[in-house]
Amino acid sequence: MTKSQNPILAEVRLPTQELRDDIPFFTRVLGMRMDMIYPADDPSVAVFSGHGLRLRIEKDAPESPGTLRILTENPDAFADGARSLVAPNGTRIEIEELNPPMVMPDTVHSFVVRRLKDQAPWIIGRAGMHYRDLVPDRLGGSIIASHIRIPDGGPVPDMVHFHKVGFQLIFCIHGWVDVVYEDQGDKMRLTAGDCFIQPPEIRHRVLEASDNVQVIEIGVPAEHVTEIDHDMNLPTPHYRPGREWQGQRFVYNQAEGAEWIPFRLPGYICRDTTIAENTKGVAGVQVVRKGQGDPVWAAHDTDIHFTFVMNGAVTLEGENRDPFRLEQGDAFVIPPGMRTRLTNPSDDVELLEVTLPGTFNTTLG
């Protein structure tokens, strides 16, 4: 027989004490189909299928009843609008939205300084990558900032996937990584100083990386879903550089040949990554270096203001705070309205500044 003539099926087994009570619940209330029942004289097993699931309800099975989650585009039209039910066999039924809206938590503002020498733990995450959390309190769930590294170079065991996210930045600080994106042509190599903006739900796949590649990843909100796309093959046949995903365009910004201009703060220069323009003001990303002039006290009114020290050193002074001498690998968050000053920058200092939204006011002095 061919594979299609002899399929492989998987069942989830659930216990029951009285099968006759479960049959009308799983068929009428949950809308599943009964495919099998036996023995005929005193049934103890029934098999139901539906909603992408196959259930075996078995009398005196040793498992606990468990929880069954049903996801539907219209929960109010399912099971008479009930969101929580209990089957006669004790199985708890939860009815949820198939595609719930993304929740953007209100930012809980705080002054955060995260130092590399504090030795925050590296956590092994998706596809074997190592993650270090740069904003531990995540500002109430509004942002996640991760220092990510792949210690061993070579092919990355990744799959085509996408993120249900409001904003996502990938900024390379060491080594290189090859990534391929939906409708953006062949693979692209991200090297130190380069960045990608991954618009919401753009399909992509990490292909290969150098030894000890390191990136900074910013995601808003902090908790967001990553889904695997088993059907799309990358690269896609169409090249659509102007395509938008939820109002945002893909950005591949390269450090080589960038123009440096005066920064909003005296004493520094910057290069803009075009991210504010391509996200329609959702976020702004700039790379900052030492320039001419003396640093001054300043405050901002943006919601989230994150900075990572990519190279060199600088002193962060905060109003009514002890100064922090920050070095490569350190990060900080400045809440709106707080007066700070960046002093004594080393000649080789280089900062990555990420702000949400991308346009805001700065008060000097």
Residue, then its C-alpha position, 0 to 999 in steps of 0.5 A: m500500500t502507498k502511504s496515502q492508503n495506509p495513514i498513520l493516526a495519533e490519538v489522545r486518550l482520556p478517561t471516563q467512568e460512564l461513556r454514555d454520558d460523554i457521547p452527547f457532550f463531545t458530539r453535540v456540544l463540541g461538534m465532534r464526530m464519533d468514528m468508533i465505539y466498542p464493544a457493542d454489548d457494553p461500550s467502553v471505548a469511543v473515538f471522536s474526531g474534529h477540530g484537528l484532533r482525534l480523541r479516544i475516550e476509554k473507561d477506567a483509563p489511568e490518565s487524568p481528564g486533562t484540559l482540551r483547548i478549542l480555538t475558533e475565530n468566533p468563540d461566541a458562536f461555539a458551545d452557545g458562547a460558553r468559554s469554559l466547560v467541563a465534560p462528563n468525564g471531567t475533562r476541562i474545555e477552554i474555548e479561545e480565539l483562534n487569532p487573539p489580538m496582540v496586547m500592548p501593555d502600558t509601559v511601567h517606566s523605570f530607570v534600568v542599568r544592566r552590566l555585563k560584568d554582573q554576569a546575568p545568566w545566558i539561557i538556551g532558547r529557540a534553535g539553540m541560541h543563547y539569550r541574555d536579558l538586558v531589561p529584566d523588568r521588561l518595563g511591565g511587559s512592554i519590551i524585551a531586549s535580548h543579547i543573543r549569541i550563537p557560540d558555534g558557527g555553521p548552519v543554524p537549525d532554524m525553520v521558516h517562522f514569523h513573530k506576532v509582534g508590534f516591532q522587532l529589531i535585529f542588530c548585529i554587534h559581532g560576527w555575521v549571520d545569513v537570513v532569508y526573508e519573505d519577498q526580499g530576494d535571496k539570503m542576506r548577510l548581517t555583519a557587525g553594525d548592520c541591522f534588520i527590521q522584521p515587520p510583524e509576521i514577515r516569514h524568515r529563516v536563519l540559515e548560517a552564522s559565524d563563530n560567536v555571532q552576537v546580535i541585539e534583539i528588541g521586541v515589542p511587546a515582551e511576550h509575543v508568539t513565534e509561529i512555524d510556517h510549514d508551507m512556505n519555502l524561502p526565498t519566495p519567487h517574488y521580490r517586493p521591496g516596497r511591501e508593507w506588513q501592518g504598515q511597516r516595511f522590511v529594512y536592511n540597513q548596512a553600516e558601510g558607507a553610512e552618513w554621520i550627522p550631529f546627534r540630538l545631544p551635543g558632544y555626539i554624532c549619529r547615523d540614522t538607520t531609516i527605521a523611523e521612516n520605514t515603520k512610520g514612526v513606530a520606532g527609531v534606531q540610531v548608532v551614536r559616536k563621540g563628536q565635538g562639544d561638551p555633553v549636557w543634561a537632557a530629558h526626553d518624552t518618548d515612551i521607551h528609551f533603550t541604549f546598548v553600549m556596543n564599544g568603548a565606555v561612557t559615564l551615565e549620570g542621572e539626576n539624584r543617582d550615583p553615576f555609572r561607568l558603562e562599558q561594552g556589553d552594558a545597557f540602560v533604560i531612561p524613563p521619560g522626564m528623567r534628566t541624564r547626561l552622558t559624560n567622559p565618552s571614550d574616543d571609540v565609544e559606540l552606542l545603539e539607541v532604540t526609542l519607541p515611538g521614533t519621534f519625540n522631544t528632547t529638553l536640553g539643560 
